[in-house]
Amino acid sequence: MNVDSRKTTKLTQTSRPMVSIGLPVHNGEAYLRQALDSILSQTFRQFELVISDNASDDKTETICREYAAVDARIRYHRQTRNRGVTWNFRQVVLLSLAKYFLWTSHDDLMGPNYVERCVTILEHNPSVVLCYSEPMNIDEAGTQFEPGCPLKADLPRPYQRFRELIDLNHNCVALFGIIRADVLKHTSIHGDFSDGDRCVLVELALRGDYYRIPEHLFFHREHADRFTHRHPSRQEQTRRANPHRPMRFVFPHFRILREYTLAVYRAPLSWAERLRCYLHLLNWIRWFRGRFWSDIKFSIIGTGSVPH
């Protein structure tokens, strides 16, 4: 539904939202209207939409204010300077008010009953901390294609989920599922380094079950302007995660190892579960040992300033 075709009188939020949908954005005009229409067309209506605009200099601000003017469920916040990708992801969580939280992106789409289906699962399954659907990729034109390296995290034991999630090759689109906000806010939320999304998925999986809806209800857009395509190396992603932090040396894989270790240490696990997680982590170090050398090599060869 396009905002131009909606009622001109402002829609009101009649009750406290059950779901906070967080949309961090920077220069997202190309797909933003499609994303907003997808959110506002959800069959589940009891939500707020928290938008954090990271100092966009395109038409993002105009589009957001246009939509917020006709729907009181939208809370639009604009930053006066670009605070970095991960800061913006954290910000929408910290501004949220509801029982459940859902990250979404300016270029992704949701099926109309995505939120409703996930909330139903969470309301009837207290052990589930994150509910997500089988994802489908779409390109710039909306053509669908199957994603590579899908995540299968709906496993019964914490150490099994840990083993699946610490891999560096799976996609992280499960993070765009609906999460129990009280659990999320007791994690690192999203660290300002490459794979901060992967690390928070690990933390959540050690604190409760994942539930995967088998239908394709979430549509992840792949296009050339995505952050990970413009900056493919983890070292470069970490440097750019916080554009105002001076950082001469970058060791993302060492940082990921630290976060995985702390996640296991902080999680409410039995000693047996904790031990199994640490054993999986030792195997992870062996599998990815070459990545640690790449960190060292990048910091020796790639020192110097990086344009923001």
N, C-alpha and C positions, 0 to 999 in steps of 0.2 A: 504494500500500500504506500503510495507516494504521499509525502506530507502535503503537497498541493491539493490533493483530493480529500483531505481529512476535514473535519469540522474546524471552523476558524475559532470557535470558543475553546478556551484552554481546558483540556481534560484534567481532572483532579485526582489526586491520590486519596482514596477514601479510607484506607486503613494502613496499619504498619506493614511494610513489605515483608514477605517471607524470604524473598531472594534478592540479593544485590547482584546486579550484572555490572561488572567493571570493564570499561573500554578505555585502555590507554592508547593514545593516538598521536602521531606526528606526521603532518603533511599527508593525510589519508584521503584527499578529495576524490581520487579516482574510483574508489569502491565504497566510500563511506555511506552514501545514500542507500545502497543495496543492503549493507550491514544493518543500518538503523531500521529499515523497513522489515528486515528479517526478525529483529529483536521485538519490535512493536507489534508484529503480527502473531506473537506467541499466544497459544490458547490459554496458557497460564498467565493471569493478569496481575497477580499480587507481587509485583517486583518494582524495584527502583533501578534506574540505569545511571551509573556514576561514570561520567566521562572526564578524563584528565588529558587535556590538550597540552602537549609538550612544546609550547611556543611555535606552533605551526605558522608558516608564512605563505600558505596557499589558501584555498577557500574552506579549509576545515572549520575554522571558527564560525564563518557565516552559516555553513550547513548545520552545525551543532546548535547554534542559537535559534535557527529557524525551527528545528524540531522541538527544542526545549520550550519554545513559545507556545506550542499547542499541546504539550503533554507534561503535566506536573510530575510525572514519575522520573523525568530526566533531570539530573543535577549536573550542570556543566561547570567545570573548573579549568581555568586557563593558567598555565605557568608563564611567567614573564621571560624565562630563558629556558633553553633546552637542558634538562637535568639528567638526561640519559635514559636509555631504554628500560633498564631494570628499576631505576628510581620510579619511573612512571607506573610500572607493573605493581610495585609495592604501594604506591600512593592510592590507587583505586581500592585496594584492600583496606588500607587504614581509614579511608573515608566511608567505607561501607557500614550499614546499620543492621542488616538482616541476619537471620538464622543461617542461611545458606549463601554461598558465594559462587559466582560463575565469571571467570575471565572470558572475554571475547575480543576479537580483533576487528579492526576497521575493514579488513578484506575477506573475512570468513563469513559463512552463512549458517543458519540453523533451520532445520525443519520446523514447521509451525508447532508441533507438539513436543519438541525436544525438552524444554524446561519442565513441562507437565509430567512427562514420563520419568525424568530424573528425580523430581521432587517426590513422586509417588513411591519410588524405590526407597529413597532415603527416609521417608516418613514411616515406612513399614519395616525397615531393617536398621535398627539402631547401631549395629556393628559396622555398617558401611560408612566410610568417611568420604568416598568419592564415587560418583556415578557418572559414567560417560557412555557414549555410543560408539559403535563401529564407525570409524571416519571414512569419508570419501573425499578424494582430492578433486579440485576443479582448477581449470586454467583461467587465463584472463577473460576468456569468452564465456566461462561457465561450463565448459565441456568436462564431463566427469572421467576420471581414471583412477585406478586402484593405487593406494599409497604403497610405498616400499617400506620394508622393515616394520610391520605393524606391531604395536605393543599388546601383549597378552598378560596383563597384570592381575586379572581376576582369579588369583590362586589362593588356596585356603590358609596357608601358613605365612607368617611374616618373613621367614628366611627364604621362602620360595619367591615371594614378591620382590624381596631385596635382590636375589640372584638375577631376576628378569630385568629389574629397573636399572641396575648399575651399569649395564652394557651401554657403550657409547654409540651404538649404531641404530637403535630403535628411534622412531619418531616420538615426540613428546606431546602429541595433540590430546592425550588424555587429560592434560592439565586444563583443557577447555571444557572439562566436565563440571558438574556441580559438586561443591565441597562443603563440608560442615565448617562454618566460619570460625567457631570456637577452637577447632582443631588446627585449622590453617594459621590462625593468629598466634599459635604456640610453636610454630615452626620458624625457620629463617625467612619464610614467605617467598622471597626471590632474591638471591644474592647478586651483587653487581659484578659478575664474572660470567664467562661462557659456561653454559650448562647449569646456570642457576635454576632453570625450570626442571631439569633432570633431578637435581638435588632435592628440590621440594617435593617432587613425586616420590622419591625414596623416603623422605621423612614421613609423608602422609601414609605410605604403605606400611610403615613400621608401627603405625598408631591405629590402624583399622583396615577393614576389608575394602576392596575395590569391586564395583559391579559394572560389567560391560553389557549394555543393551545391544543385541545382535544386529538390529536394523541400522541402516545408514541415516542418521539424523543430524549429523554434523558434517559440514562441507568446508574443508580446509583449502584455501586458495594458494596455489603455487604460481609465482610469477617472478620475473627477473629482478624486481625492485625489492624483494624481501631482504631483510637485514642479513640473514645467514647466506644469501646468495651474493650479496654485495661484499660481504666480508667472510669468506669461507673458512679461514683458519681460526681455530679457537684462541690463538694468541691475539689476533687482531680483534676478534669479538670482545675479548676481555678488556683490551685497551679502550675500546669504544663504548663499553657498557656504561662508563661514567666519564663523559667527555671533559669534566672539569677537575678530575683527579690526576695529579702528576704521577706518572708511572713509567719508570725507566725499564724495569725488569718485569716480565710477565711469565708466570708459571701456572697456567690454567689447570693442567693435569695434576699438579701437586695440590692445588686448591681443591679440586674435585675429590681427591683422596682424603684430604682433611675433612671436608664436609661429610663424606660418606662415613668416616670414622666417628665423627661427632654425632651423626644421626643415630648410629647404633648405640652409642654411649648414652644418649639422652632418652632413647625410646623406652617405654614401659614393657620390657621384655623379660622373659625368664632367662636364667643363666644359660640354659641349653639353646634357646633361640639366639641369644646374643653370640654365643660361641660359634654357631653355624654361620651367622652373618659374617663374623670376622674371618672364618675360614674361606668363605666365598670372596671376601675382600682380598685375601692373600692370592687367590687364583686370579682375581682381577688385575692385581699388580703384575703378575706374571704375563697375562695375556696382553696387557697394554704397556709393557715396560719400554717399548720403543718410543711411546708418546712422551715419556719423561725426558728423554734425550732431546726430543724435538723442542721442548720448552727451553732447555738450556741453550740449544743451538740458536733459537730465535732471539733469546735475550742477548747473546754474544754478538750476533750478526745484525739483528734488527733494532739495535738501540737507537734512540733519537726521538724527535717529536713526531707525532702522527696527527694529520689534519683532522679536525672535528667534523 
